[in-house]
Amino acid sequence: MSGWVSSRTRRLDQRLVLETVEPVPDGAGGCVETWQALGTLWAEVSPRTGRQASGAAGAVARNGYFVWVRGAADDSTARPRIGQRFLWAGRRLSIEAVSDEPPRGMYLKCACTEEVAP
């Protein structure tokens, strides 16, 4: 079977909320950014790496995760995009990269980061 790539079946057992940032008028001629829920997705979440970094208010822990969700069309609101985030078990995971996972784009693999202040 040359050319055929096997992909393991993902265990989509974690409930995540996909959010996007929306500008909202502040009443003074400007706007503030708020997060709006786009929907709930079931996912497999796997830790990557963690490290300590400097944040605006001091040291923060940066934890990396891979998140796999079902594949979705490019124009679907169910397709995660860079700059959006997932809410997962009280955590906020910023989406940094999204790629189709072969074969046939059955899953999307999202590289995410969580920042936690000590």
C-alpha positions in Angstrom: 0.0 0.0 0.0 2.5 2.6 -1.1 1.5 6.2 -0.5 -1.1 5.4 2.1 -0.6 7.0 5.5 -2.2 5.5 8.6 -3.6 7.8 11.3 -4.6 6.5 14.7 -8.1 7.1 15.9 -8.2 10.0 18.2 -10.0 9.9 21.6 -12.1 13.0 21.5 -13.2 12.9 25.1 -12.5 16.5 26.3 -15.1 19.2 26.0 -13.7 22.5 24.9 -15.3 25.9 24.0 -13.9 27.6 21.0 -13.7 31.4 21.4 -12.8 34.3 19.1 -12.0 37.9 20.1 -14.5 40.6 19.0 -14.1 44.3 19.2 -17.0 46.0 21.0 -17.6 49.8 21.1 -16.7 51.3 24.5 -19.1 54.3 24.1 -16.2 56.8 24.0 -15.2 56.4 20.3 -13.0 53.4 20.9 -13.5 49.7 21.4 -12.6 47.0 23.8 -11.9 43.3 23.0 -14.2 40.7 24.4 -14.2 36.9 23.8 -17.3 35.4 22.2 -18.0 31.6 22.2 -18.3 30.1 18.8 -19.3 26.6 20.0 -18.3 23.5 21.8 -15.9 21.0 20.3 -14.8 17.6 21.5 -11.1 17.1 21.5 -8.1 15.1 22.5 -5.7 17.2 24.6 -2.0 16.2 25.1 0.7 18.1 27.0 3.8 19.3 25.1 6.3 21.2 27.1 6.4 23.8 29.8 8.8 26.6 30.8 9.0 29.7 32.8 8.9 33.0 30.9 8.7 36.7 31.7 5.3 38.3 31.5 4.1 41.9 31.9 3.6 41.4 35.7 6.6 39.1 36.3 7.3 35.4 35.8 4.7 33.2 34.2 4.6 29.5 33.4 4.0 28.7 29.7 2.6 25.3 29.1 2.2 23.8 25.7 -0.5 21.5 24.5 -1.5 19.7 21.3 -5.3 19.7 20.7 -6.9 17.5 18.1 -10.5 18.2 16.9 -12.6 16.8 14.1 -11.7 18.3 10.7 -13.8 21.2 9.4 -14.0 23.1 6.2 -11.9 26.2 5.8 -14.9 28.5 6.0 -16.6 26.8 8.9 -16.9 28.6 12.3 -16.1 25.1 13.9 -12.5 25.3 12.4 -10.1 26.7 14.9 -7.8 29.6 13.7 -4.7 31.2 14.9 -5.6 34.0 17.4 -8.6 32.2 18.8 -8.6 30.2 22.0 -10.0 27.1 23.7 -11.5 27.1 27.2 -10.8 23.7 28.7 -11.4 22.7 32.4 -10.9 26.3 33.6 -7.9 26.9 31.4 -7.4 29.2 28.5 -5.4 27.7 25.6 -4.2 30.2 23.0 -4.2 28.7 19.5 -0.8 29.3 17.8 -0.9 26.9 14.8 -3.5 24.7 13.1 -2.8 22.0 10.6 -4.7 19.2 8.9 -3.7 15.7 10.1 -3.6 13.1 7.3 -5.2 11.1 5.9 -8.0 13.1 4.4 -7.9 15.9 7.0 -10.0 13.8 9.4 -8.6 15.8 12.3 -7.1 19.2 12.9 -4.0 19.4 15.1 -3.8 22.7 17.1 -0.6 23.8 18.8 -1.7 25.8 21.9 -0.1 27.6 24.8 -1.4 28.4 28.3 0.1 31.1 30.4 -0.3 30.8 34.2 1.0 33.4 36.7 2.4 31.8 39.9 
